């Protein structure tokens, strides 16, 4: 998968993480679970399609930012649940 496609998958996973956090804040557990399932599909795709780090620095930095924000969101979701 080209780096732009991989980054798009990371961006979608981040959007879902943000949605999960919003659902957890609102106590919308059904939405949280649904988005968590959808995000896990993207994460599995990313693992298969992006086994090696991206070579260009800009893409690699954006990937790092996305992962960092997703981890922060997961920590907040865990605290809320």
mmCIF file as gemmi writes it, N, C-alpha and C atoms, coordinates in Angstrom:
data_model
loop_
_atom_site.group_PDB
_atom_site.id
_atom_site.type_symbol
_atom_site.label_atom_id
_atom_site.label_alt_id
_atom_site.label_comp_id
_atom_site.label_asym_id
_atom_site.label_entity_id
_atom_site.label_seq_id
_atom_site.pdbx_PDB_ins_code
_atom_site.Cartn_x
_atom_site.Cartn_y
_atom_site.Cartn_z
_atom_site.occupancy
_atom_site.B_iso_or_equiv
_atom_site.pdbx_formal_charge
_atom_site.auth_seq_id
_atom_site.auth_asym_id
_atom_site.pdbx_PDB_model_num
ATOM 1 N N . UNK Axp A 1 ? 0.857 -1.179 0 1 0 ? 1 A 1
ATOM 2 C CA . UNK Axp A 1 ? 0 0 0 1 0 ? 1 A 1
ATOM 3 C C . UNK Axp A 1 ? 0.892 1.228 0 1 0 ? 1 A 1
ATOM 4 N N . UNK Axp A 2 ? 0.569 2.192 -0.831 1 0 ? 2 A 1
ATOM 5 C CA . UNK Axp A 2 ? 1.375 3.401 -0.874 1 0 ? 2 A 1
ATOM 6 C C . UNK Axp A 2 ? 1.203 4.198 0.41 1 0 ? 2 A 1
ATOM 7 N N . UNK Axp A 3 ? 2.168 5.062 0.69 1 0 ? 3 A 1
ATOM 8 C CA . UNK Axp A 3 ? 2.163 5.767 1.972 1 0 ? 3 A 1
ATOM 9 C C . UNK Axp A 3 ? 0.907 6.606 2.168 1 0 ? 3 A 1
ATOM 10 N N . UNK Axp A 4 ? 0.362 7.196 1.105 1 0 ? 4 A 1
ATOM 11 C CA . UNK Axp A 4 ? -0.847 8.005 1.251 1 0 ? 4 A 1
ATOM 12 C C . UNK Axp A 4 ? -2.026 7.14 1.677 1 0 ? 4 A 1
ATOM 13 N N . UNK Axp A 5 ? -2.142 5.931 1.121 1 0 ? 5 A 1
ATOM 14 C CA . UNK Axp A 5 ? -3.209 5.023 1.505 1 0 ? 5 A 1
ATOM 15 C C . UNK Axp A 5 ? -3.065 4.559 2.943 1 0 ? 5 A 1
ATOM 16 N N . UNK Axp A 6 ? -1.834 4.305 3.348 1 0 ? 6 A 1
ATOM 17 C CA . UNK Axp A 6 ? -1.573 3.906 4.732 1 0 ? 6 A 1
ATOM 18 C C . UNK Axp A 6 ? -1.93 5.046 5.672 1 0 ? 6 A 1
ATOM 19 N N . UNK Axp A 7 ? -1.512 6.255 5.326 1 0 ? 7 A 1
ATOM 20 C CA . UNK Axp A 7 ? -1.844 7.409 6.174 1 0 ? 7 A 1
ATOM 21 C C . UNK Axp A 7 ? -3.358 7.618 6.256 1 0 ? 7 A 1
ATOM 22 N N . UNK Axp A 8 ? -4.068 7.376 5.169 1 0 ? 8 A 1
ATOM 23 C CA . UNK Axp A 8 ? -5.526 7.498 5.194 1 0 ? 8 A 1
ATOM 24 C C . UNK Axp A 8 ? -6.13 6.506 6.179 1 0 ? 8 A 1
ATOM 25 N N . UNK Axp A 9 ? -5.594 5.302 6.212 1 0 ? 9 A 1
ATOM 26 C CA . UNK Axp A 9 ? -6.081 4.297 7.162 1 0 ? 9 A 1
ATOM 27 C C . UNK Axp A 9 ? -5.782 4.735 8.599 1 0 ? 9 A 1
ATOM 28 N N . UNK Axp A 10 ? -4.59 5.285 8.825 1 0 ? 10 A 1
ATOM 29 C CA . UNK Axp A 10 ? -4.259 5.812 10.153 1 0 ? 10 A 1
ATOM 30 C C . UNK Axp A 10 ? -5.2 6.954 10.526 1 0 ? 10 A 1
ATOM 31 N N . UNK Axp A 11 ? -5.466 7.855 9.584 1 0 ? 11 A 1
ATOM 32 C CA . UNK Axp A 11 ? -6.35 8.988 9.851 1 0 ? 11 A 1
ATOM 33 C C . UNK Axp A 11 ? -7.756 8.496 10.219 1 0 ? 11 A 1
ATOM 34 N N . UNK Axp A 12 ? -8.256 7.49 9.511 1 0 ? 12 A 1
ATOM 35 C CA . UNK Axp A 12 ? -9.592 6.952 9.815 1 0 ? 12 A 1
ATOM 36 C C . UNK Axp A 12 ? -9.606 6.305 11.196 1 0 ? 12 A 1
ATOM 37 N N . UNK Axp A 13 ? -8.55 5.587 11.533 1 0 ? 13 A 1
ATOM 38 C CA . UNK Axp A 13 ? -8.467 4.977 12.864 1 0 ? 13 A 1
ATOM 39 C C . UNK Axp A 13 ? -8.471 6.063 13.938 1 0 ? 13 A 1
ATOM 40 N N . UNK Axp A 14 ? -7.807 7.179 13.673 1 0 ? 14 A 1
ATOM 41 C CA . UNK Axp A 14 ? -7.794 8.287 14.617 1 0 ? 14 A 1
ATOM 42 C C . UNK Axp A 14 ? -9.192 8.903 14.754 1 0 ? 14 A 1
ATOM 43 N N . UNK Axp A 15 ? -9.893 9.08 13.628 1 0 ? 15 A 1
ATOM 44 C CA . UNK Axp A 15 ? -11.267 9.6 13.687 1 0 ? 15 A 1
ATOM 45 C C . UNK Axp A 15 ? -12.143 8.703 14.547 1 0 ? 15 A 1
ATOM 46 N N . UNK Axp A 16 ? -11.981 7.401 14.373 1 0 ? 16 A 1
ATOM 47 C CA . UNK Axp A 16 ? -12.77 6.461 15.16 1 0 ? 16 A 1
ATOM 48 C C . UNK Axp A 16 ? -12.402 6.539 16.632 1 0 ? 16 A 1
ATOM 49 N N . UNK Axp A 17 ? -11.124 6.734 16.942 1 0 ? 17 A 1
ATOM 50 C CA . UNK Axp A 17 ? -10.694 6.887 18.331 1 0 ? 17 A 1
ATOM 51 C C . UNK Axp A 17 ? -11.342 8.117 18.944 1 0 ? 17 A 1
ATOM 52 N N . UNK Axp A 18 ? -11.362 9.199 18.196 1 0 ? 18 A 1
ATOM 53 C CA . UNK Axp A 18 ? -12.014 10.42 18.686 1 0 ? 18 A 1
ATOM 54 C C . UNK Axp A 18 ? -13.502 10.18 18.933 1 0 ? 18 A 1
ATOM 55 N N . UNK Axp A 19 ? -14.144 9.454 18.022 1 0 ? 19 A 1
ATOM 56 C CA . UNK Axp A 19 ? -15.551 9.119 18.203 1 0 ? 19 A 1
ATOM 57 C C . UNK Axp A 19 ? -15.773 8.236 19.416 1 0 ? 19 A 1
ATOM 58 N N . UNK Axp A 20 ? -14.862 7.3 19.637 1 0 ? 20 A 1
ATOM 59 C CA . UNK Axp A 20 ? -14.951 6.427 20.806 1 0 ? 20 A 1
ATOM 60 C C . UNK Axp A 20 ? -14.846 7.24 22.092 1 0 ? 20 A 1
ATOM 61 N N . UNK Axp A 21 ? -13.925 8.189 22.115 1 0 ? 21 A 1
ATOM 62 C CA . UNK Axp A 21 ? -13.755 9.033 23.293 1 0 ? 21 A 1
ATOM 63 C C . UNK Axp A 21 ? -15.014 9.863 23.534 1 0 ? 21 A 1
ATOM 64 N N . UNK Axp A 22 ? -15.581 10.413 22.474 1 0 ? 22 A 1
ATOM 65 C CA . UNK Axp A 22 ? -16.815 11.183 22.605 1 0 ? 22 A 1
ATOM 66 C C . UNK Axp A 22 ? -17.938 10.294 23.144 1 0 ? 22 A 1
ATOM 67 N N . UNK Axp A 23 ? -18.045 9.087 22.623 1 0 ? 23 A 1
ATOM 68 C CA . UNK Axp A 23 ? -19.077 8.159 23.09 1 0 ? 23 A 1
ATOM 69 C C . UNK Axp A 23 ? -18.875 7.805 24.56 1 0 ? 23 A 1
ATOM 70 N N . UNK Axp A 24 ? -17.632 7.587 24.962 1 0 ? 24 A 1
ATOM 71 C CA . UNK Axp A 24 ? -17.35 7.258 26.37 1 0 ? 24 A 1
ATOM 72 C C . UNK Axp A 24 ? -17.712 8.423 27.272 1 0 ? 24 A 1
ATOM 73 N N . UNK Axp A 25 ? -17.4 9.641 26.843 1 0 ? 25 A 1
ATOM 74 C CA . UNK Axp A 25 ? -17.74 10.821 27.644 1 0 ? 25 A 1
ATOM 75 C C . UNK Axp A 25 ? -19.249 10.959 27.82 1 0 ? 25 A 1
ATOM 76 N N . UNK Axp A 26 ? -20.002 10.536 26.806 1 0 ? 26 A 1
ATOM 77 C CA . UNK Axp A 26 ? -21.459 10.653 26.842 1 0 ? 26 A 1
ATOM 78 C C . UNK Axp A 26 ? -22.134 9.404 27.397 1 0 ? 26 A 1
ATOM 79 N N . UNK Axp A 27 ? -21.333 8.4 27.71 1 0 ? 27 A 1
ATOM 80 C CA . UNK Axp A 27 ? -21.91 7.16 28.215 1 0 ? 27 A 1
ATOM 81 C C . UNK Axp A 27 ? -22.668 6.374 27.162 1 0 ? 27 A 1
ATOM 82 N N . UNK Axp A 28 ? -22.329 6.596 25.899 1 0 ? 28 A 1
ATOM 83 C CA . UNK Axp A 28 ? -22.978 5.911 24.783 1 0 ? 28 A 1
ATOM 84 C C . UNK Axp A 28 ? -22.184 4.642 24.478 1 0 ? 28 A 1
ATOM 85 N N . UNK Axp A 29 ? -22.419 3.616 25.287 1 0 ? 29 A 1
ATOM 86 C CA . UNK Axp A 29 ? -21.593 2.405 25.243 1 0 ? 29 A 1
ATOM 87 C C . UNK Axp A 29 ? -21.776 1.618 23.957 1 0 ? 29 A 1
ATOM 88 N N . UNK Axp A 30 ? -22.981 1.623 23.395 1 0 ? 30 A 1
ATOM 89 C CA . UNK Axp A 30 ? -23.204 0.91 22.136 1 0 ? 30 A 1
ATOM 90 C C . UNK Axp A 30 ? -22.381 1.526 21.009 1 0 ? 30 A 1
ATOM 91 N N . UNK Axp A 31 ? -22.378 2.851 20.945 1 0 ? 31 A 1
ATOM 92 C CA . UNK Axp A 31 ? -21.581 3.545 19.922 1 0 ? 31 A 1
ATOM 93 C C . UNK Axp A 31 ? -20.094 3.303 20.151 1 0 ? 31 A 1
ATOM 94 N N . UNK Axp A 32 ? -19.669 3.331 21.405 1 0 ? 32 A 1
ATOM 95 C CA . UNK Axp A 32 ? -18.27 3.081 21.736 1 0 ? 32 A 1
ATOM 96 C C . UNK Axp A 32 ? -17.845 1.703 21.234 1 0 ? 32 A 1
ATOM 97 N N . UNK Axp A 33 ? -18.63 0.698 21.527 1 0 ? 33 A 1
ATOM 98 C CA . UNK Axp A 33 ? -18.294 -0.67 21.116 1 0 ? 33 A 1
ATOM 99 C C . UNK Axp A 33 ? -18.288 -0.792 19.592 1 0 ? 33 A 1
ATOM 100 N N . UNK Axp A 34 ? -19.266 -0.2 18.925 1 0 ? 34 A 1
ATOM 101 C CA . UNK Axp A 34 ? -19.338 -0.274 17.465 1 0 ? 34 A 1
ATOM 102 C C . UNK Axp A 34 ? -18.12 0.376 16.816 1 0 ? 34 A 1
ATOM 103 N N . UNK Axp A 35 ? -17.729 1.544 17.332 1 0 ? 35 A 1
ATOM 104 C CA . UNK Axp A 35 ? -16.577 2.228 16.752 1 0 ? 35 A 1
ATOM 105 C C . UNK Axp A 35 ? -15.277 1.51 17.097 1 0 ? 35 A 1
ATOM 106 N N . UNK Axp A 36 ? -15.23 0.901 18.25 1 0 ? 36 A 1
ATOM 107 C CA . UNK Axp A 36 ? -14.048 0.132 18.628 1 0 ? 36 A 1
ATOM 108 C C . UNK Axp A 36 ? -13.874 -1.069 17.689 1 0 ? 36 A 1
ATOM 109 N N . UNK Axp A 37 ? -14.972 -1.721 17.343 1 0 ? 37 A 1
ATOM 110 C CA . UNK Axp A 37 ? -14.906 -2.848 16.403 1 0 ? 37 A 1
ATOM 111 C C . UNK Axp A 37 ? -14.438 -2.379 15.034 1 0 ? 37 A 1
ATOM 112 N N . UNK Axp A 38 ? -14.981 -1.26 14.579 1 0 ? 38 A 1
ATOM 113 C CA . UNK Axp A 38 ? -14.577 -0.728 13.266 1 0 ? 38 A 1
ATOM 114 C C . UNK Axp A 38 ? -13.101 -0.332 13.276 1 0 ? 38 A 1
ATOM 115 N N . UNK Axp A 39 ? -12.67 0.291 14.37 1 0 ? 39 A 1
ATOM 116 C CA . UNK Axp A 39 ? -11.267 0.696 14.451 1 0 ? 39 A 1
ATOM 117 C C . UNK Axp A 39 ? -10.343 -0.516 14.436 1 0 ? 39 A 1
ATOM 118 N N . UNK Axp A 40 ? -10.74 -1.592 15.086 1 0 ? 40 A 1
ATOM 119 C CA . UNK Axp A 40 ? -9.884 -2.785 15.111 1 0 ? 40 A 1
ATOM 120 C C . UNK Axp A 40 ? -9.674 -3.339 13.707 1 0 ? 40 A 1
ATOM 121 N N . UNK Axp A 41 ? -10.664 -3.177 12.834 1 0 ? 41 A 1
ATOM 122 C CA . UNK Axp A 41 ? -10.511 -3.596 11.437 1 0 ? 41 A 1
ATOM 123 C C . UNK Axp A 41 ? -9.427 -2.767 10.757 1 0 ? 41 A 1
ATOM 124 N N . UNK Axp A 42 ? -9.449 -1.449 10.978 1 0 ? 42 A 1
ATOM 125 C CA . UNK Axp A 42 ? -8.431 -0.582 10.398 1 0 ? 42 A 1
ATOM 126 C C . UNK Axp A 42 ? -7.043 -0.902 10.955 1 0 ? 42 A 1
ATOM 127 N N . UNK Axp A 43 ? -6.965 -1.148 12.236 1 0 ? 43 A 1
ATOM 128 C CA . UNK Axp A 43 ? -5.675 -1.46 12.859 1 0 ? 43 A 1
ATOM 129 C C . UNK Axp A 43 ? -5.107 -2.747 12.265 1 0 ? 43 A 1
ATOM 130 N N . UNK Axp A 44 ? -5.937 -3.756 12.078 1 0 ? 44 A 1
ATOM 131 C CA . UNK Axp A 44 ? -5.464 -5.013 11.474 1 0 ? 44 A 1
ATOM 132 C C . UNK Axp A 44 ? -5.003 -4.786 10.045 1 0 ? 44 A 1
ATOM 133 N N . UNK Axp A 45 ? -5.751 -3.98 9.288 1 0 ? 45 A 1
ATOM 134 C CA . UNK Axp A 45 ? -5.349 -3.645 7.914 1 0 ? 45 A 1
ATOM 135 C C . UNK Axp A 45 ? -4 -2.955 7.899 1 0 ? 45 A 1
ATOM 136 N N . UNK Axp A 46 ? -3.836 -1.998 8.802 1 0 ? 46 A 1
ATOM 137 C CA . UNK Axp A 46 ? -2.58 -1.253 8.876 1 0 ? 46 A 1
ATOM 138 C C . UNK Axp A 46 ? -1.424 -2.197 9.177 1 0 ? 46 A 1
ATOM 139 N N . UNK Axp A 47 ? -1.624 -3.12 10.106 1 0 ? 47 A 1
ATOM 140 C CA . UNK Axp A 47 ? -0.562 -4.076 10.453 1 0 ? 47 A 1
ATOM 141 C C . UNK Axp A 47 ? -0.146 -4.896 9.24 1 0 ? 47 A 1
ATOM 142 N N . UNK Axp A 48 ? -1.119 -5.284 8.426 1 0 ? 48 A 1
ATOM 143 C CA . UNK Axp A 48 ? -0.813 -6.101 7.252 1 0 ? 48 A 1
ATOM 144 C C . UNK Axp A 48 ? -0.186 -5.286 6.13 1 0 ? 48 A 1
ATOM 145 N N . UNK Axp A 49 ? -0.647 -4.08 5.933 1 0 ? 49 A 1
ATOM 146 C CA . UNK Axp A 49 ? -0.24 -3.284 4.784 1 0 ? 49 A 1
ATOM 147 C C . UNK Axp A 49 ? 0.945 -2.371 5.039 1 0 ? 49 A 1
ATOM 148 N N . UNK Axp A 50 ? 1.296 -2.175 6.293 1 0 ? 50 A 1
ATOM 149 C CA . UNK Axp A 50 ? 2.385 -1.251 6.622 1 0 ? 50 A 1
ATOM 150 C C . UNK Axp A 50 ? 3.364 -1.908 7.6 1 0 ? 50 A 1
ATOM 151 N N . UNK Axp A 51 ? 3.968 -3.03 7.19 1 0 ? 51 A 1
ATOM 152 C CA . UNK Axp A 51 ? 4.874 -3.717 8.115 1 0 ? 51 A 1
ATOM 153 C C . UNK Axp A 51 ? 6.177 -2.961 8.363 1 0 ? 51 A 1
ATOM 154 N N . UNK Axp A 52 ? 6.574 -2.114 7.414 1 0 ? 52 A 1
ATOM 155 C CA . UNK Axp A 52 ? 7.824 -1.356 7.543 1 0 ? 52 A 1
ATOM 156 C C . UNK Axp A 52 ? 7.514 0.121 7.712 1 0 ? 52 A 1
ATOM 157 N N . UNK Axp A 53 ? 8.335 0.827 8.465 1 0 ? 53 A 1
ATOM 158 C CA . UNK Axp A 53 ? 8.131 2.273 8.627 1 0 ? 53 A 1
ATOM 159 C C . UNK Axp A 53 ? 8.208 2.99 7.286 1 0 ? 53 A 1
ATOM 160 N N . UNK Axp A 54 ? 7.436 4.044 7.168 1 0 ? 54 A 1
ATOM 161 C CA . UNK Axp A 54 ? 7.5 4.857 5.954 1 0 ? 54 A 1
ATOM 162 C C . UNK Axp A 54 ? 8.859 5.525 5.858 1 0 ? 54 A 1
ATOM 163 N N . UNK Axp A 55 ? 9.312 5.656 4.645 1 0 ? 55 A 1
ATOM 164 C CA . UNK Axp A 55 ? 10.645 6.183 4.446 1 0 ? 55 A 1
ATOM 165 C C . UNK Axp A 55 ? 10.723 7.708 4.49 1 0 ? 55 A 1
ATOM 166 N N . UNK Axp A 56 ? 9.681 8.396 4.018 1 0 ? 56 A 1
ATOM 167 C CA . UNK Axp A 56 ? 9.803 9.857 4.016 1 0 ? 56 A 1
ATOM 168 C C . UNK Axp A 56 ? 9.458 10.433 5.393 1 0 ? 56 A 1
ATOM 169 N N . UNK Axp A 57 ? 10.234 11.418 5.782 1 0 ? 57 A 1
ATOM 170 C CA . UNK Axp A 57 ? 10.168 11.967 7.144 1 0 ? 57 A 1
ATOM 171 C C . UNK Axp A 57 ? 8.794 12.566 7.467 1 0 ? 57 A 1
ATOM 172 N N . UNK Axp A 58 ? 8.18 13.239 6.509 1 0 ? 58 A 1
ATOM 173 C CA . UNK Axp A 58 ? 6.885 13.883 6.759 1 0 ? 58 A 1
ATOM 174 C C . UNK Axp A 58 ? 5.809 12.846 7.081 1 0 ? 58 A 1
ATOM 175 N N . UNK Axp A 59 ? 5.748 11.781 6.302 1 0 ? 59 A 1
ATOM 176 C CA . UNK Axp A 59 ? 4.77 10.717 6.55 1 0 ? 59 A 1
ATOM 177 C C . UNK Axp A 59 ? 5.044 10.022 7.87 1 0 ? 59 A 1
ATOM 178 N N . UNK Axp A 60 ? 6.304 9.764 8.14 1 0 ? 60 A 1
ATOM 179 C CA . UNK Axp A 60 ? 6.684 9.1 9.387 1 0 ? 60 A 1
ATOM 180 C C . UNK Axp A 60 ? 6.289 9.947 10.593 1 0 ? 60 A 1
ATOM 181 N N . UNK Axp A 61 ? 6.477 11.256 10.51 1 0 ? 61 A 1
ATOM 182 C CA . UNK Axp A 61 ? 6.117 12.163 11.61 1 0 ? 61 A 1
ATOM 183 C C . UNK Axp A 61 ? 4.609 12.194 11.804 1 0 ? 61 A 1
ATOM 184 N N . UNK Axp A 62 ? 3.837 12.248 10.712 1 0 ? 62 A 1
ATOM 185 C CA . UNK Axp A 62 ? 2.378 12.27 10.838 1 0 ? 62 A 1
ATOM 186 C C . UNK Axp A 62 ? 1.886 10.964 11.454 1 0 ? 62 A 1
ATOM 187 N N . UNK Axp A 63 ? 2.479 9.866 11.029 1 0 ? 63 A 1
ATOM 188 C CA . UNK Axp A 63 ? 2.125 8.565 11.594 1 0 ? 63 A 1
ATOM 189 C C . UNK Axp A 63 ? 2.384 8.557 13.103 1 0 ? 63 A 1
ATOM 190 N N . UNK Axp A 64 ? 3.496 9.102 13.532 1 0 ? 64 A 1
ATOM 191 C CA . UNK Axp A 64 ? 3.822 9.176 14.954 1 0 ? 64 A 1
ATOM 192 C C . UNK Axp A 64 ? 2.802 10.023 15.704 1 0 ? 64 A 1
ATOM 193 N N . UNK Axp A 65 ? 2.422 11.163 15.127 1 0 ? 65 A 1
ATOM 194 C CA . UNK Axp A 65 ? 1.433 12.044 15.758 1 0 ? 65 A 1
ATOM 195 C C . UNK Axp A 65 ? 0.087 11.335 15.92 1 0 ? 65 A 1
ATOM 196 N N . UNK Axp A 66 ? -0.331 10.625 14.89 1 0 ? 66 A 1
ATOM 197 C CA . UNK Axp A 66 ? -1.611 9.918 14.931 1 0 ? 66 A 1
ATOM 198 C C . UNK Axp A 66 ? -1.593 8.851 16.017 1 0 ? 66 A 1
ATOM 199 N N . UNK Axp A 67 ? -0.542 8.048 16.039 1 0 ? 67 A 1
ATOM 200 C CA . UNK Axp A 67 ? -0.445 6.97 17.027 1 0 ? 67 A 1
ATOM 201 C C . UNK Axp A 67 ? -0.431 7.545 18.44 1 0 ? 67 A 1
ATOM 202 N N . UNK Axp A 68 ? 0.312 8.63 18.643 1 0 ? 68 A 1
ATOM 203 C CA . UNK Axp A 68 ? 0.377 9.267 19.958 1 0 ? 68 A 1
ATOM 204 C C . UNK Axp A 68 ? -1.004 9.738 20.401 1 0 ? 68 A 1
ATOM 205 N N . UNK Axp A 69 ? -1.743 10.389 19.484 1 0 ? 69 A 1
ATOM 206 C CA . UNK Axp A 69 ? -3.082 10.87 19.843 1 0 ? 69 A 1
ATOM 207 C C . UNK Axp A 69 ? -4.031 9.706 20.105 1 0 ? 69 A 1
ATOM 208 N N . UNK Axp A 70 ? -3.914 8.643 19.322 1 0 ? 70 A 1
ATOM 209 C CA . UNK Axp A 70 ? -4.762 7.47 19.549 1 0 ? 70 A 1
ATOM 210 C C . UNK Axp A 70 ? -4.487 6.862 20.924 1 0 ? 70 A 1
ATOM 211 N N . UNK Axp A 71 ? -3.234 6.775 21.305 1 0 ? 71 A 1
ATOM 212 C CA . UNK Axp A 71 ? -2.89 6.22 22.616 1 0 ? 71 A 1
ATOM 213 C C . UNK Axp A 71 ? -3.427 7.092 23.742 1 0 ? 71 A 1
ATOM 214 N N . UNK Axp A 72 ? -3.318 8.42 23.588 1 0 ? 72 A 1
ATOM 215 C CA . UNK Axp A 72 ? -3.879 9.328 24.596 1 0 ? 72 A 1
ATOM 216 C C . UNK Axp A 72 ? -5.389 9.153 24.701 1 0 ? 72 A 1
ATOM 217 N N . UNK Axp A 73 ? -6.039 9.032 23.546 1 0 ? 73 A 1
ATOM 218 C CA . UNK Axp A 73 ? -7.484 8.817 23.547 1 0 ? 73 A 1
ATOM 219 C C . UNK Axp A 73 ? -7.849 7.509 24.229 1 0 ? 73 A 1
ATOM 220 N N . UNK Axp A 74 ? -7.086 6.461 23.944 1 0 ? 74 A 1
ATOM 221 C CA . UNK Axp A 74 ? -7.348 5.169 24.586 1 0 ? 74 A 1
ATOM 222 C C . UNK Axp A 74 ? -7.198 5.258 26.102 1 0 ? 74 A 1
ATOM 223 N N . UNK Axp A 75 ? -6.211 5.994 26.564 1 0 ? 75 A 1
ATOM 224 C CA . UNK Axp A 75 ? -6.028 6.164 28.009 1 0 ? 75 A 1
ATOM 225 C C . UNK Axp A 75 ? -7.233 6.868 28.632 1 0 ? 75 A 1
ATOM 226 N N . UNK Axp A 76 ? -7.738 7.902 27.952 1 0 ? 76 A 1
ATOM 227 C CA . UNK Axp A 76 ? -8.884 8.63 28.478 1 0 ? 76 A 1
ATOM 228 C C . UNK Axp A 76 ? -10.143 7.755 28.451 1 0 ? 76 A 1
ATOM 229 N N . UNK Axp A 77 ? -10.299 6.972 27.384 1 0 ? 77 A 1
ATOM 230 C CA . UNK Axp A 77 ? -11.444 6.07 27.3 1 0 ? 77 A 1
ATOM 231 C C . UNK Axp A 77 ? -11.386 5.061 28.426 1 0 ? 77 A 1
ATOM 232 N N . UNK Axp A 78 ? -10.213 4.523 28.663 1 0 ? 78 A 1
ATOM 233 C CA . UNK Axp A 78 ? -10.052 3.532 29.745 1 0 ? 78 A 1
ATOM 234 C C . UNK Axp A 78 ? -10.421 4.156 31.092 1 0 ? 78 A 1
ATOM 235 N N . UNK Axp A 79 ? -10.02 5.38 31.32 1 0 ? 79 A 1
ATOM 236 C CA . UNK Axp A 79 ? -10.341 6.042 32.588 1 0 ? 79 A 1
ATOM 237 C C . UNK Axp A 79 ? -11.86 6.259 32.72 1 0 ? 79 A 1
ATOM 238 N N . UNK Axp A 80 ? -12.528 6.52 31.606 1 0 ? 80 A 1
ATOM 239 C CA . UNK Axp A 80 ? -13.973 6.768 31.623 1 0 ? 80 A 1
ATOM 240 C C . UNK Axp A 80 ? -14.788 5.478 31.752 1 0 ? 80 A 1
ATOM 241 N N . UNK Axp A 81 ? -14.195 4.373 31.323 1 0 ? 81 A 1
ATOM 242 C CA . UNK Axp A 81 ? -14.961 3.123 31.36 1 0 ? 81 A 1
ATOM 243 C C . UNK Axp A 81 ? -14.545 2.304 32.543 1 0 ? 81 A 1
